[in-house]
Amino acid sequence: MADQIKKVATRESYGNALKELAEEFPDLVVLDADLAAATKTSVFRKAYPDRHIDCGIAESNMMGVAAGLSLVGKVPFVSSFAMFAAGRAFEQVRNSIGYPHLNVKIGATHAGITVGEDGASHQCNEDIALMRTIPGMVVMCPADDVEAKAAVRAALEHEGPVYIRFGRAAVPVINDRPDYHFEIGKGSIVREGSDVTIVATGICVDSAMGAAEKLAADGISAEVVSICTIKPLDEEIIINSAKKTGKVVTVEEHSVIGGLGSAVCDCLSANLPTRVKKLGMQDVFGESGSAAALVEKYGLDAEGVYKSVKEFV
């Protein structure tokens, strides 16, 4: 049955969304750093070659080019791997885009350990932490194809800098429902529960839902909160859920330092002191291996999350 679930890599969603939105947003231009085939901006380039700029392997310079384009009325979407977009070009993102609060969008693909065989050098588990620290930067990490496309549209409609994190590996489509609604800064309860709250982002939303099913079989009622926008965080949904359950577990394909878990802890320590367990990369680098094997090894699959939550509860 699991094999019949539709799976799409959110980097594919990114490329498709840019192409689909190009006519509606005539000022949209796309920049890439010699990685269009991997980031999937090649889909946009094929349809709108005059609105796609390959800046070469010069990510820091590309951020400056994007800043300039935004100042003449264009809405640039800058694309590269998360390790380069958030890591290598951090200074330019901070000083050339964040400080003047320019209308630049950053599409960072190949984030987290699901980059797989490319190994620790390319598995960026620090990008959410880095981007959260830049004043005024919106930070999003979509869970699936539906949410990724919605996030790209929301970024284009938002005035100001936005960072969106996309993945390399194909992941289950879980938001394909008629009542799905996306808004920057709003989370959603994807499963009601009363014993523990699982707050998840990105690919870990699917893992959290799978874990909740397993917990239910043990008589533990888990509420699953899906958070796409890590900044600004939907504090209300987290506080209300924590009030109900009294225990919170965060799950992310990112370091437990500075990411979703830290944002949730900041929120709860200030508003509703609650026990929190953070699941993610525990202050370690990743390693080379298949995406599935790595997600399992670091306890971020449904079974791993289930075991951690059960132990915590």
TITIBA-519150 format. One line per 4 residues: number of its first residue (from 0); for each residue z, x, y of C-alpha. Coordinates in steps of 0.05 Angstrom, whole numbers, padded with zeros to 5 digits, m for minus. Each point is the difference from the previous one (the first is absolute). Example, Ala and Ser with C-alpha at 12.3 -4.5 7.8 and 13.67 -1.06 7.14 Angstrom:
0) 00156 00246 m00090  m00013 00027 00069
//
This chain:
0) 00000 00000 00000  00019 00056 00048  m00070 00030 m00008  m00030 m00065 00029
4) 00038 00008 00066  m00048 00020 00056  00013 00070 00025  m00026 00032 00064
8) 00018 00065 00034  00024 m00013 00071  m00046 00056 00025  m00058 m00044 m00025
12) 00029 m00058 00039  00003 00044 00062  m00074 00018 m00003  m00021 m00072 m00015
16) 00044 m00028 00056  m00029 00047 00052  m00071 m00021 m00019  00019 m00075 m00001
20) 00034 00004 00069  m00052 00043 00035  m00042 m00058 00027  00061 m00037 00025
24) 00028 00063 00034  m00061 00033 00033  00044 00055 00030  00024 00022 m00068
28) m00021 00071 m00017  00020 00040 m00062  00016 00074 m00003  00007 00040 m00064
32) 00014 00072 m00017  m00053 00016 m00052  00032 m00049 m00050  m00039 m00064 00010
36) m00016 m00006 m00074  00074 00005 m00018  00029 m00041 00058  m00056 m00051 m00011
40) m00021 00000 00073  m00068 00016 m00030  m00007 m00076 m00010  00006 m00008 00076
44) m00045 00060 00013  m00056 m00028 m00043  00000 m00066 00039  00015 00029 00070
48) m00022 00073 00001  00000 00003 00076  00074 m00021 00002  00025 00051 m00051
52) 00017 00071 00021  00013 00055 m00051  00045 00050 00036  m00002 00050 m00057
56) 00061 00032 m00031  00037 00000 00067  00051 m00056 m00002  00039 00022 00061
60) m00063 00002 00042  m00020 m00068 m00028  00064 m00031 00028  m00019 00028 00069
64) m00070 m00029 m00007  00030 m00068 m00018  00047 00004 00060  m00060 00012 00046
68) m00040 m00057 m00031  00058 m00048 00011  00002 00018 00074  m00072 m00023 00008
72) 00013 m00067 m00032  m00016 00014 m00073  00049 m00018 m00056  m00002 00061 m00046
76) 00023 m00003 m00073  00015 00072 m00020  m00004 00014 m00074  00024 00055 m00046
80) 00049 00013 m00056  00072 m00015 00020  00019 00073 m00009  m00050 00020 00054
84) 00003 m00061 00046  00076 m00003 00004  00016 00071 m00021  m00051 00050 00026
88) m00015 m00040 00063  00071 m00022 00017  00003 00036 00067  m00065 m00031 00024
92) 00020 m00069 m00025  00066 00006 00037  m00025 00031 00065  m00071 m00025 00007
96) 00008 m00071 m00029  00074 m00019 m00003  00024 00029 00066  m00054 m00034 00043
100) 00005 m00061 m00046  m00075 m00003 m00013  m00036 m00054 m00039  m00016 00045 m00060
104) 00006 m00022 m00073  00012 00049 m00056  m00023 m00017 m00070  00035 00049 m00047
108) m00024 m00003 m00072  00023 00037 m00063  00074 m00008 00017  00057 00009 m00049
112) 00003 00025 m00072  m00057 m00046 m00024  m00047 00052 00029  00014 00026 m00071
116) m00036 00062 m00024  m00009 00029 00070  00073 00020 m00005  00058 00011 00048
120) m00041 00032 00056  m00039 m00065 00009  00054 m00051 m00019  00028 m00018 00068
124) 00069 m00030 m00009  00021 00015 00071  m00050 m00038 00044  00040 m00064 00011
128) 00059 00042 00023  m00043 00041 00048  m00036 m00060 00030  00064 m00041 00007
132) 00027 00052 00048  m00057 m00007 00050  00021 m00050 00054  m00043 m00063 00002
136) m00037 00016 m00065  m00010 m00059 m00047  00006 00022 m00073  m00029 m00042 m00057
140) m00005 00010 m00075  m00038 m00057 m00034  00014 m00022 m00071  m00070 m00019 m00023
144) m00072 m00016 00019  00016 m00065 00036  00056 00031 00041  m00039 00063 00016
148) m00058 m00040 00029  00048 m00043 00040  00035 00063 00026  m00066 00030 00025
152) m00016 m00065 00038  00071 m00003 00029  m00005 00073 00022  m00066 m00015 00037
156) 00032 m00060 00035  00062 00040 00019  m00001 00040 00065  00029 00069 m00013
160) 00004 00054 m00054  00003 m00022 m00073  00008 00040 m00064  m00021 m00033 m00066
164) 00012 00033 m00067  m00050 m00012 m00057  00000 00023 m00072  m00050 00034 m00046
168) 00015 m00037 m00065  m00022 m00071 m00017  00060 m00048 00005  00009 m00074 m00020
172) m00020 m00052 00051  00064 m00041 00010  m00010 m00036 00067  m00062 m00039 m00019
176) 00029 m00068 00016  m00020 m00054 00051  00068 00001 00036  m00001 00075 00013
180) 00011 00016 00073  00003 00069 00032  00034 00020 00065  00020 00068 00026
184) 00076 00006 m00005  00009 m00056 m00050  00021 00008 m00073  m00003 m00053 m00054
188) 00043 m00024 m00057  m00045 00003 m00061  00055 m00021 m00048  00065 m00036 00014
192) 00064 00026 m00030  00076 00001 00008  00030 00061 m00033  m00037 00060 00031
196) m00055 00011 00052  m00057 00047 m00016  m00037 00021 00063  m00066 00032 m00016
200) m00062 00026 00036  m00070 00020 m00022  m00015 00005 m00074  00074 m00007 m00015
204) m00001 m00075 00017  m00036 m00011 m00067  00051 00044 m00035  00057 m00039 00032
208) m00029 m00066 m00023  m00007 00026 m00071  00071 00026 00003  00025 m00068 00024
212) m00032 m00033 m00061  00036 00048 m00046  00066 m00010 00037  m00007 m00076 m00006
216) m00003 00007 m00076  00069 00034 00006  00027 m00056 00043  m00004 00039 00065
220) m00033 m00037 00058  m00038 00049 00044  m00030 m00018 00068  m00062 00040 00016
224) m00016 00014 00073  m00069 00028 00015  m00003 00044 00062  m00068 00023 00025
228) 00021 00017 00071  00054 00054 m00005  00000 00006 00076  00015 m00047 00033
232) 00043 m00022 m00058  00014 m00073 m00015  00075 00007 00007  00013 m00075 m00004
236) m00030 m00008 m00070  00040 00059 m00026  00067 m00021 00032  m00008 m00072 m00026
240) m00016 00023 m00070  00057 00051 m00001  00048 m00055 00023  m00021 m00042 m00060
244) 00002 00055 m00053  00049 00052 00025  m00039 00058 m00032  m00066 00032 00021
248) m00048 00047 m00036  m00060 00030 00037  m00062 00024 m00036  m00056 00043 00029
252) m00052 00050 m00021  00027 00048 00052  00060 00045 00011  00066 m00037 00003
256) 00012 00039 00064  m00029 m00032 00062  m00041 m00055 m00032  00011 m00074 m00016
260) 00069 00014 m00031  00024 00036 00062  m00027 m00056 00045  00036 m00053 m00042
264) 00065 00041 00001  m00005 00008 00076  m00008 m00076 00006  00057 m00019 m00047
268) 00050 00052 00023  m00007 m00026 00071  m00001 m00074 m00017  00029 m00015 m00069
272) 00031 00059 m00037  m00027 m00007 m00071  m00005 00044 m00062  m00070 00028 m00005
276) m00034 00040 m00054  m00064 00037 00020  m00055 00010 m00052  m00057 00046 00016
280) m00012 00075 m00001  00070 00029 m00002  m00009 00061 00045  m00051 00031 m00047
284) m00074 00017 00004  m00048 m00035 m00047  m00041 00034 m00053  m00069 m00004 m00033
288) m00011 m00056 m00050  m00031 m00068 m00007  00022 m00053 00051  00030 m00043 m00055
292) 00038 00057 m00032  00029 00023 00066  00022 m00071 00021  00035 m00006 m00067
296) 00032 00069 00003  00029 m00012 00069  00026 m00068 m00020  m00045 m00041 00047
300) m00033 m00044 m00053  00029 m00068 m00019  00041 00029 m00057  00029 00056 00043
304) 00019 m00048 00056  00029 m00049 m00050  00046 00054 m00030  00022 00025 00068
308) 00016 m00069 00027  00036 m00021 m00063  00043 00063 00003  00015 m00014 00074
312) 00018 m00073 m00010
//
